[in-house]
Structures are given as C-alpha cells and as structure tokens.
Amino acid sequence: MNQPYQAPVSDVAAATQEQTYHPKMFSASGRIGRMRYFVYGAVMSVIFYAVLAIAMGIIAAVSGGLEQAQQGGGVVILGFLYFAMIIALLVFSVIFMVRRLNDFNASGWLSLLLLVPIANLIMMLLLLFKKGSPSGNDYGPAPVPNSGRVKGVFAVMLVLWVLFFVGGIVAAISIPAYQDYMQRAEAGQQMEFSDY
C-alpha cells in the first residue's frame, strides 16, 4: 500500500559501494592508471619490434639473405609492413593517452598538446606521474587495483629502461674515451718506430 507520509527507502549499501571495472588493453574506452599506461605502451612497443623482426627474418629466409632481399621485393614488403605497424602503434598510443587523460578527469582532446613544443613535455610528465581520480569521474568508474602481473611487467620494463638509459650514458662516455686512448697509443707507437 502506498503511504504518502512514509520515509523514502534507499539501498544505502549499493550507494556507498564504489563501482570499479577491469580495464582491457585493446579497449578504446574506460580509464587506465599510470602503471597500466606505462605497461601498455611498453607491451605495444615490444609487439611492434617483435613483428618487425619476425617479418625481416621471414623475408631474409625466403629471399636467401638480406642482401638479396634488398635487391628483390622484400624491402617493399617490409616497408609496407613497417608503415602499417607505425599507423597501428600511433592509433593505440592515442587511445592509451585518451584513456589516461580520462583517468584524471581531463578531456582526451588534450592529447593534441603533444603536437605543441614544450607543452608536449609537460603533457608527458602529467601522463606518467599525475595520480588519477580515486573514484568514479565523468569518464567512468575507477579501474581495479593493478594485478601482480601488471606490477611484474612494470618492474621488468622499468629495470630494462633504466639499464638501457644508464648503458647509453656509459657508452657515450666510454666509447669516445676509448677511441682517444687508441689514437694516442697508435701515435705513441708511430713515434717510437720513427726514432729508428
């Protein structure tokens, strides 16, 4: 029976429970956090280079070596594959950026700032380091906490990235120093032989 003076009834438990969702890597909608953004971008890069390496190996094996592949049509096929992979990588990069911007309640149109010098550096720092909204926002519910697999891939990729960065710095310092050392050693040997 409908009583007009009865207090309204609400489901308090359902209202206080936060909604979350499990993000999928190849989805174009939803939100992703900082760690997933890094991991998804790294995984896409690994897929890109793996497909390219496999294609180069197949073309080299079919045509009898890289030199003959360059003379034949292998380079053209590899060029088309490379172009298609670059387009796919660009599309997924934009999708990941939009989803990351949506995580901290910003419009995906801000991803166009990556085309503006200086603003692109600030935008990349925001994408990598700005914390997302802890609960639902205008772009959907918060993603579930990162799984152990996401954390593991993040740790491995971060260690590889740091090693690559440090290795690049060490190589940039040590290779010219070694070349200078070798030139001095050769000049010293030539002086010794010229004395005789």
C-alpha positions, 0 to 999 in steps of 0.5 A: 500500500502506498503511504504518502507520509512514509520515509523514502527507502534507499539501498544505502549499501549499493550507494556507498559501494564504489563501482570499479571495472577491469580495464582491457588493453585493446579497449578504446574506452574506460580509464587506465592508471599510470602503471597500466599506461606505462605497461601498455605502451611498453607491451605495444612497443615490444609487439611492434619490434617483435613483428618487425623482426619476425617479418625481416627474418621471414623475408631474409629466409625466403629471399636467401639473405638480406642482401638479396632481399634488398635487391628483390621485393622484400624491402617493399614488403617490409616497408609496407609492413613497417608503415602499417605497424607505425599507423597501428602503434600511433592509433593505440598510443592515442587511445592509451593517452585518451584513456589516461587523460580520462583517468584524471578527469581531463578531456582526451582532446588534450592529447593534441598538446603533444603536437605543441613544443614544450607543452608536449613535455609537460603533457608527458610528465602529467601522463606518467606521474599525475595520480588519477581520480580515486573514484568514479569521474565523468569518464567512468568508474575507477579501474581495479587495483593493478594485478601482480602481473601488471606490477611484474611487467612494470618492474621488468620494463622499468629495470630494462629502461633504466639499464638501457638509459644508464648503458647509453650514458656509459657508452657515450662516455666510454666509447669516445674515451676509448677511441682517444686512448687508441689514437694516442697509443697508435701515435705513441707507437708511430713515434717510437718506430720513427726514432729508428 
